């Protein structure tokens, strides 16, 4: 099992890697980012993946 860590994800492509779950990746993700619009955008995109109707993900973020 692999654990993903995101450090200052300043571009939305970082979150796109999470649009589908991977059985080799742990659901617990770690985000290290200063408060601001980039962090909020990343969190919102991950939340949209978790709350979509079809094939939702189950990511758990530690910020």
N, C-alpha and C positions, 0 to 999 in steps of 0.2 A: 504494500500500500504506500502510495506517495502522498506527501503533504505539499500543498501549493502555498506559496508566499508571494504577495504582491507588494512591491515597494514603490510608493509614489506613482501609481498608474495614471499618467498624464494624458493618455489617449484611450479612446473607447475600445480599441482593438484588444487591450488587455482583458477587458471583461468578456469580449466575444469568445474567448477560449472556454468560457464557462456556460455557454448556451446549451450544451448537452453534457450530461454526466458521463463520467468514464469510470468503469468498475475498478480501475487501478489507482484512482485518486480518492483520497479521503474527503468526506463531505465537509469537514472542518477546514476552513480557509483562514489565512492570516493576512491582514491588510495593515501595512505600515505606511501611513500617509498623514500629512498635516491637514488640519481642517481647511476646507475651501471647496471651490466648485469642482475640481477634478475628483476629489474624494467623494463628494456627494453624487456626481454623475456615475461613478463606478458603483456605489452602493445602490443607486436607483436602478441601474441596469441589471445587477445581480438580483435585486428584489423582483424585477419584472420577469426574470427567468423562473424564479421560485413561485410566482403567483399566476403564471399563465394557465389557461384552461387546459390546453393540450400538452401533454408530456412535460409537466413542471419539473424543475430541478429541486434539490433539497439541500442547497448550500447553507452552511452555518458560518457566518463571518465573525472572526475575532478581530476587533479593531483596536 
